[in-house]
C-alpha cells in the first residue's frame, strides 16, 4: 500500500515537471518574438518618418527659395543619433540586437547638422525651408 502512494506522488511530480517545462519554453519563445516584433515596429516608424522628410525636402527644394513646409512624424524611442548630411539623413537607433544604422538618401542637398530634431522619440513637428542651394531641416 505504501508503494501505491509513492508511485502516485512520483507520477504527479513528473507530470508537473513536464507542464512547467512546456510553460517556460513557451514563455521564452514568446519573449524572443516580442523583442523582434518591437524592433520591426521601430524600424517601420523610422522608415516612414525618414521617407516623409526626404520626399517633403525634395518637393520644397524644387518649389523654390521662399518655400516652407511643416510636417509631423513619429520618431521611435531609443534614437541615439540623427545627423543631416548633404546627401541624406543618417539615423542610429538602439534595438534588441544592438545599434542599427540607417541612411535615407536625398536627391537634393540638405543643410548639415547633428540632432536638429532634438533628442528622444515621440511626435515631432519638423520644418523644412528651401534656401538657394539646399533645404534646411529643423525641429519646432
Order of alpha helices (4+ residues) and beta strands (2+ residues): alpha-beta-beta-beta-beta-beta-beta-beta
